[in-house]
Amino acid sequence: MLQTNSVKVDYLSSIQVFRDLTPNELMQMDRQVTMSTCQPGKIFYMPEDSGEVLFLLKKGRVQLYRIAPNGKKLVVATLGAGAIFGEMSLVGQGMHNTFAESVDECVLCVMSRSDVERLIQEKPEVAFRFVEALGQRLTQLEERLEDIAFKSIASRLALLLLKLNEEQGGRQTVTGYTHQDFSEMLGTYRETVTQTLNDLKAERLVGIARKQVTLLNMRRLRQLADS
């Protein structure tokens, strides 16, 4: 579904990578960008696909994940509005190394590889912002690896619940996620997540319902997340 030019320009101006561009430069970009919507479950790319486009997420969530040889899914990142993805294949790798799939109905802008490369060559500021974005993604991955190596499942689950609660407005209720979703985000088994949630429930730290976890004791959850 195509959107109006003004909507695209307004959105492009809000993306961190393009924050140094002038209104005129954003108007020029408008002619190079396509805006569309897609339904949940849309696969944007898979590992070993060549990277020919850059995706700019305006609305919704997109998961980046990998599939192990045994079929186990590991979510590398869950991206929200304002995020870019597909950039790794455009800055040297040539091919994608993850799956990218829409979690919700998404609205996004798409730029071709040639347009991205031209923009980077003509605007060093944009190239620098890309490096910043890649650095932030790498830092997040390193932090996650550190958590996997040194934190217990209970600590990691508490940290995840607190993060999701903040993303959903801080109402102390995390909705829309199954135990399988949590396990894929944590890189563990669904049964382990279910048992850990039951343990937290027994300690009266959380309440559990279908696709809903209520955070009953924020102070203790934060202590657990930091342990």
TISE-121086 format. One record per residue (C-alpha): residue number from 1; x, y, z; residue in one letter. Coordinates in pm, 1 decimal. Layout:
+-----+----------+----------+----------+-----+
:   n :       px :       py :       pz : res :
+-----+----------+----------+----------+-----+
: NUM :        X :        Y :        Z :   A :
...
+-----+----------+----------+----------+-----+
//
This chain:
+-----+----------+----------+----------+-----+
:   n :       px :       py :       pz : res :
+-----+----------+----------+----------+-----+
:   1 :      0.0 :      0.0 :      0.0 :   M :
:   2 :    164.8 :    321.1 :   -115.5 :   L :
:   3 :    162.7 :    618.2 :    118.1 :   Q :
:   4 :    182.3 :    991.9 :     42.9 :   T :
:   5 :    515.8 :   1159.5 :    -24.1 :   N :
:   6 :    487.5 :   1380.4 :    284.5 :   S :
:   7 :    442.8 :   1074.9 :    506.7 :   V :
:   8 :    758.6 :    919.6 :    364.2 :   K :
:   9 :    962.9 :   1236.7 :    405.5 :   V :
:  10 :    842.4 :   1285.4 :    763.5 :   D :
:  11 :    934.7 :    928.5 :    843.8 :   Y :
:  12 :   1277.5 :    943.7 :    679.7 :   L :
:  13 :   1359.3 :   1256.8 :    880.0 :   S :
:  14 :   1291.1 :   1064.9 :   1203.3 :   S :
:  15 :   1541.5 :    785.3 :   1128.9 :   I :
:  16 :   1870.1 :    827.3 :   1312.5 :   Q :
:  17 :   2081.4 :    728.1 :   1011.5 :   V :
:  18 :   1936.3 :   1014.2 :    804.2 :   F :
:  19 :   1926.0 :   1282.4 :   1073.1 :   R :
:  20 :   2203.5 :   1489.1 :    908.6 :   D :
:  21 :   2021.6 :   1524.9 :    575.3 :   L :
:  22 :   1855.3 :   1850.8 :    477.3 :   T :
:  23 :   1483.6 :   1869.6 :    387.9 :   P :
:  24 :   1579.7 :   1897.3 :     19.7 :   N :
:  25 :   1797.9 :   1587.1 :     42.5 :   E :
:  26 :   1515.9 :   1399.3 :    211.9 :   L :
:  27 :   1283.9 :   1503.6 :    -69.1 :   M :
:  28 :   1533.0 :   1359.5 :   -316.6 :   Q :
:  29 :   1542.4 :   1035.7 :   -119.0 :   M :
:  30 :   1164.6 :   1021.9 :   -132.5 :   D :
:  31 :   1183.6 :    938.6 :   -502.6 :   R :
:  32 :   1414.8 :    645.1 :   -428.3 :   Q :
:  33 :   1208.0 :    491.3 :   -148.4 :   V :
:  34 :    901.9 :    267.5 :   -167.6 :   T :
:  35 :    668.7 :    244.7 :    131.5 :   M :
:  36 :    447.4 :    -60.0 :    179.1 :   S :
:  37 :    270.2 :   -273.4 :    437.9 :   T :
:  38 :    297.0 :   -645.1 :    504.5 :   C :
:  39 :    121.6 :   -899.6 :    723.2 :   Q :
:  40 :    269.7 :  -1097.7 :   1017.0 :   P :
:  41 :    488.3 :  -1387.0 :    906.0 :   G :
:  42 :    636.1 :  -1212.3 :    603.4 :   K :
:  43 :    992.4 :  -1335.8 :    538.2 :   I :
:  44 :   1200.8 :  -1046.5 :    407.5 :   F :
:  45 :   1515.7 :  -1250.0 :    353.9 :   Y :
:  46 :   1690.9 :  -1571.7 :    455.0 :   M :
:  47 :   2054.9 :  -1667.7 :    513.1 :   P :
:  48 :   2262.6 :  -1669.9 :    195.8 :   E :
:  49 :   2016.4 :  -1443.5 :     12.5 :   D :
:  50 :   2198.8 :  -1162.4 :   -161.8 :   S :
:  51 :   2141.1 :   -822.1 :     -3.4 :   G :
:  52 :   1981.4 :   -600.6 :   -263.0 :   E :
:  53 :   1768.0 :   -371.2 :    -45.6 :   V :
:  54 :   1771.3 :   -184.8 :    286.2 :   L :
:  55 :   1458.6 :   -196.3 :    503.8 :   F :
:  56 :   1346.2 :     97.8 :    720.1 :   L :
:  57 :   1081.4 :     -7.0 :    972.3 :   L :
:  58 :    809.3 :    253.2 :   1032.3 :   K :
:  59 :    555.8 :     45.9 :   1227.6 :   K :
:  60 :    543.0 :   -302.6 :   1376.0 :   G :
:  61 :    812.6 :   -548.6 :   1484.7 :   R :
:  62 :   1059.5 :   -761.2 :   1290.0 :   V :
:  63 :   1257.7 :  -1053.6 :   1426.3 :   Q :
:  64 :   1607.8 :  -1138.6 :   1312.8 :   L :
:  65 :   1680.4 :  -1502.9 :   1391.0 :   Y :
:  66 :   1887.2 :  -1808.0 :   1306.9 :   R :
:  67 :   1793.0 :  -2174.8 :   1281.2 :   I :
:  68 :   2033.8 :  -2431.4 :   1426.6 :   A :
:  69 :   2097.4 :  -2761.1 :   1242.9 :   P :
:  70 :   1870.2 :  -2933.9 :   1497.6 :   N :
:  71 :   1588.2 :  -2693.7 :   1405.0 :   G :
:  72 :   1609.7 :  -2480.3 :   1717.3 :   K :
:  73 :   1531.6 :  -2112.9 :   1658.2 :   K :
:  74 :   1739.1 :  -1838.1 :   1819.4 :   L :
:  75 :   1612.6 :  -1480.4 :   1800.7 :   V :
:  76 :   1910.4 :  -1250.6 :   1747.6 :   V :
:  77 :   1711.4 :   -927.0 :   1774.5 :   A :
:  78 :   1357.1 :   -796.9 :   1777.6 :   T :
:  79 :   1338.1 :   -461.7 :   1599.1 :   L :
:  80 :   1076.5 :   -192.6 :   1648.9 :   G :
:  81 :    970.2 :    126.6 :   1474.5 :   A :
:  82 :   1264.5 :    338.9 :   1358.8 :   G :
:  83 :   1501.0 :     45.1 :   1310.9 :   A :
:  84 :   1687.9 :    -41.2 :    995.0 :   I :
:  85 :   1768.6 :   -395.6 :    886.0 :   F :
:  86 :   1934.6 :   -565.6 :    593.0 :   G :
:  87 :   2231.1 :   -331.1 :    634.8 :   E :
:  88 :   2490.1 :   -602.1 :    706.5 :   M :
:  89 :   2476.1 :   -736.8 :    352.6 :   S :
:  90 :   2509.6 :   -384.1 :    211.8 :   L :
:  91 :   2830.5 :   -293.4 :    391.7 :   V :
:  92 :   3061.8 :   -575.0 :    297.5 :   G :
:  93 :   2909.6 :   -918.3 :    360.4 :   Q :
:  94 :   2713.2 :   -933.1 :     36.8 :   G :
:  95 :   2472.0 :  -1192.3 :    177.3 :   M :
:  96 :   2242.7 :  -1211.5 :    478.1 :   H :
:  97 :   2328.8 :  -1437.3 :    771.7 :   N :
:  98 :   1989.1 :  -1438.0 :    944.3 :   T :
:  99 :   1620.8 :  -1471.4 :    870.3 :   F :
: 100 :   1415.3 :  -1150.8 :    894.2 :   A :
: 101 :   1042.2 :  -1200.0 :    960.0 :   E :
: 102 :    758.3 :   -963.8 :   1049.4 :   S :
: 103 :    600.4 :  -1028.7 :   1389.5 :   V :
: 104 :    310.3 :   -783.7 :   1344.9 :   D :
: 105 :    156.8 :   -600.7 :   1054.3 :   E :
: 106 :    445.3 :   -379.7 :    944.0 :   C :
: 107 :    482.2 :    -55.6 :    753.1 :   V :
: 108 :    825.5 :     -9.9 :    605.2 :   L :
: 109 :   1030.7 :    177.6 :    349.1 :   C :
: 110 :   1262.2 :     -2.0 :    108.7 :   V :
: 111 :   1575.2 :    137.3 :    -59.6 :   M :
: 112 :   1769.2 :    -40.3 :   -333.0 :   S :
: 113 :   2132.8 :   -137.5 :   -284.3 :   R :
: 114 :   2246.9 :    101.8 :   -557.1 :   S :
: 115 :   2062.5 :    395.2 :   -398.4 :   D :
: 116 :   2208.5 :    316.3 :    -56.4 :   V :
: 117 :   2560.5 :    290.1 :   -196.4 :   E :
: 118 :   2520.1 :    618.8 :   -383.8 :   R :
: 119 :   2390.4 :    792.2 :    -71.5 :   L :
: 120 :   2682.5 :    665.1 :    136.0 :   I :
: 121 :   2933.5 :    782.1 :   -122.1 :   Q :
: 122 :   2778.4 :   1126.8 :   -155.3 :   E :
: 123 :   2702.8 :   1181.7 :    215.1 :   K :
: 124 :   2983.5 :   1075.3 :    452.6 :   P :
: 125 :   2758.6 :   1172.3 :    746.3 :   E :
: 126 :   2516.0 :    896.0 :    649.7 :   V :
: 127 :   2801.7 :    646.3 :    623.6 :   A :
: 128 :   2907.7 :    744.7 :    975.7 :   F :
: 129 :   2552.7 :    693.2 :   1107.0 :   R :
: 130 :   2550.4 :    347.4 :    948.8 :   F :
: 131 :   2870.2 :    265.4 :   1135.6 :   V :
: 132 :   2704.7 :    389.2 :   1456.7 :   E :
: 133 :   2400.7 :    168.0 :   1395.1 :   A :
: 134 :   2617.8 :   -135.8 :   1325.7 :   L :
: 135 :   2819.8 :    -64.3 :   1638.9 :   G :
: 136 :   2504.1 :    -49.4 :   1850.5 :   Q :
: 137 :   2382.4 :   -380.3 :   1703.5 :   R :
: 138 :   2720.6 :   -539.6 :   1778.1 :   L :
: 139 :   2717.9 :   -407.2 :   2136.0 :   T :
: 140 :   2372.1 :   -554.9 :   2191.4 :   Q :
: 141 :   2490.2 :   -892.6 :   2061.0 :   L :
: 142 :   2796.1 :   -884.9 :   2287.1 :   E :
: 143 :   2579.5 :   -802.3 :   2588.8 :   E :
: 144 :   2349.5 :  -1087.6 :   2502.6 :   R :
: 145 :   2638.6 :  -1332.9 :   2472.4 :   L :
: 146 :   2766.1 :  -1213.3 :   2810.0 :   E :
: 147 :   2423.3 :  -1271.7 :   2965.4 :   D :
: 148 :   2405.6 :  -1622.9 :   2816.1 :   I :
: 149 :   2752.1 :  -1702.2 :   2951.7 :   A :
: 150 :   2718.1 :  -1560.2 :   3302.5 :   F :
: 151 :   2350.2 :  -1522.0 :   3400.1 :   K :
: 152 :   2101.5 :  -1786.4 :   3507.1 :   S :
: 153 :   1784.8 :  -1851.6 :   3307.1 :   I :
: 154 :   1579.5 :  -1687.6 :   3584.9 :   A :
: 155 :   1796.0 :  -1375.1 :   3573.0 :   S :
: 156 :   1780.5 :  -1355.5 :   3192.8 :   R :
: 157 :   1403.7 :  -1411.0 :   3190.6 :   L :
: 158 :   1353.4 :  -1136.7 :   3450.4 :   A :
: 159 :   1565.1 :   -901.4 :   3240.7 :   L :
: 160 :   1365.8 :   -989.2 :   2927.2 :   L :
: 161 :   1030.2 :   -935.8 :   3101.0 :   L :
: 162 :   1141.6 :   -596.1 :   3231.8 :   L :
: 163 :   1259.4 :   -492.9 :   2886.1 :   K :
: 164 :    937.4 :   -604.4 :   2714.9 :   L :
: 165 :    730.3 :   -434.2 :   2982.5 :   N :
: 166 :    911.7 :   -106.5 :   2914.6 :   E :
: 167 :    860.7 :   -145.9 :   2539.6 :   E :
: 168 :    486.8 :   -201.0 :   2597.3 :   Q :
: 169 :    443.5 :    114.9 :   2802.0 :   G :
: 170 :    549.0 :     11.8 :   3152.4 :   G :
: 171 :    204.9 :   -109.4 :   3267.4 :   R :
: 172 :    361.9 :   -409.0 :   3445.9 :   Q :
: 173 :    196.4 :   -653.6 :   3206.4 :   T :
: 174 :    375.7 :   -821.0 :   2915.5 :   V :
: 175 :    127.0 :   -940.2 :   2653.6 :   T :
: 176 :    137.3 :  -1113.8 :   2317.6 :   G :
: 177 :    420.1 :  -1360.2 :   2384.6 :   Y :
: 178 :    406.4 :  -1737.8 :   2430.0 :   T :
: 179 :    648.7 :  -1946.7 :   2634.1 :   H :
: 180 :    796.3 :  -2057.4 :   2299.7 :   Q :
: 181 :    857.0 :  -1692.5 :   2206.4 :   D :
: 182 :   1042.0 :  -1635.2 :   2533.5 :   F :
: 183 :   1251.8 :  -1948.1 :   2480.4 :   S :
: 184 :   1355.4 :  -1836.0 :   2132.5 :   E :
: 185 :   1455.9 :  -1493.4 :   2263.1 :   M :
: 186 :   1660.2 :  -1649.1 :   2543.2 :   L :
: 187 :   1815.0 :  -1928.6 :   2340.2 :   G :
: 188 :   1681.1 :  -2204.6 :   2564.0 :   T :
: 189 :   1403.7 :  -2465.4 :   2564.9 :   Y :
: 190 :   1032.2 :  -2392.9 :   2607.3 :   R :
: 191 :   1009.6 :  -2638.8 :   2895.2 :   E :
: 192 :   1286.7 :  -2451.2 :   3076.6 :   T :
: 193 :   1102.2 :  -2120.4 :   3034.5 :   V :
: 194 :    774.7 :  -2272.3 :   3157.4 :   T :
: 195 :    942.1 :  -2413.1 :   3467.0 :   Q :
: 196 :   1121.4 :  -2083.0 :   3536.0 :   T :
: 197 :    798.1 :  -1885.4 :   3500.2 :   L :
: 198 :    626.8 :  -2126.6 :   3739.4 :   N :
: 199 :    911.5 :  -2074.2 :   3986.8 :   D :
: 200 :    872.8 :  -1695.7 :   3960.0 :   L :
: 201 :    498.5 :  -1735.4 :   4005.9 :   K :
: 202 :    552.4 :  -1947.3 :   4318.4 :   A :
: 203 :    769.7 :  -1665.6 :   4457.3 :   E :
: 204 :    487.5 :  -1422.1 :   4375.0 :   R :
: 205 :    707.8 :  -1223.4 :   4139.2 :   L :
: 206 :    479.6 :  -1274.8 :   3837.4 :   V :
: 207 :    129.5 :  -1382.6 :   3745.4 :   G :
: 208 :     77.1 :  -1601.6 :   3439.0 :   I :
: 209 :   -212.3 :  -1616.0 :   3193.7 :   A :
: 210 :   -241.6 :  -1702.9 :   2824.2 :   R :
: 211 :      5.1 :  -1482.1 :   2635.1 :   K :
: 212 :     27.4 :  -1256.9 :   2940.2 :   Q :
: 213 :    275.0 :  -1220.1 :   3224.9 :   V :
: 214 :    194.3 :   -970.8 :   3502.3 :   T :
: 215 :    494.0 :   -830.2 :   3688.3 :   L :
: 216 :    390.7 :   -834.3 :   4054.4 :   L :
: 217 :    716.0 :   -735.8 :   4225.4 :   N :
: 218 :    922.8 :   -497.7 :   4013.8 :   M :
: 219 :   1188.5 :   -443.8 :   4280.7 :   R :
: 220 :   1263.6 :   -813.7 :   4318.3 :   R :
: 221 :   1256.3 :   -868.9 :   3942.6 :   L :
: 222 :   1514.1 :   -593.0 :   3895.6 :   R :
: 223 :   1731.2 :   -746.2 :   4165.4 :   Q :
: 224 :   1703.7 :  -1085.1 :   3995.5 :   L :
: 225 :   1783.1 :   -934.5 :   3654.3 :   A :
: 226 :   2100.1 :   -776.3 :   3795.6 :   D :
: 227 :   2218.3 :  -1092.5 :   3969.2 :   S :
+-----+----------+----------+----------+-----+
//
